[in-house]
Amino acid sequence: MEITQILGYIGFALIYFISLYYVGLNHWIVIEHNKIYKEFDAIKAEIAQLKKTA
């Protein structure tokens, strides 16, 4: 096996694992943003309810 093939395999493995890392990171960021937006919606609903009762 030549050194270029070995470097090619290593490069492919690096790209594969780095892409998996970023896909997982993006998925986590989307989940966290959804939690934050749900919290904001709950706060907005609570403020609207307080305005109705006041």
C-alpha positions in Angstrom: 0.0 0.0 0.0 1.4 3.4 -0.9 1.7 6.3 1.4 -0.8 8.3 -0.7 -3.5 5.6 -0.1 -2.9 5.7 3.6 -3.1 9.5 3.7 -6.2 9.3 1.6 -7.9 6.9 4.1 -6.8 9.1 7.0 -8.1 12.2 5.3 -11.4 10.5 4.5 -11.8 9.3 8.1 -11.0 12.8 9.4 -13.6 14.4 7.1 -16.2 11.8 8.1 -15.8 12.2 11.8 -15.6 16.0 11.6 -18.8 16.1 9.6 -20.5 13.8 12.2 -19.4 16.2 14.9 -20.8 19.3 13.2 -24.1 17.5 12.4 -24.4 16.6 16.0 -23.5 20.1 17.2 -26.0 21.7 14.8 -28.7 19.3 16.0 -28.0 20.2 19.6 -28.1 24.0 18.8 -31.5 23.5 17.1 -32.8 21.7 20.2 -31.6 24.4 22.5 -33.1 27.2 20.3 -36.4 25.4 20.3 -36.3 25.2 24.1 -35.6 29.0 24.3 -38.4 29.8 21.9 -40.9 27.7 23.8 -39.8 29.6 27.0 -40.3 32.9 25.2 -43.8 31.9 24.0 -44.7 30.8 27.5 -43.6 34.2 28.9 -45.5 36.0 26.1 -48.7 34.0 26.9 -48.3 34.8 30.6 -47.9 38.5 30.0 -50.9 38.5 27.7 -52.9 36.7 30.4 -51.8 39.3 33.1 -52.8 42.1 30.8 -56.3 40.6 30.3 -56.8 40.2 34.1 -55.5 43.7 34.9 
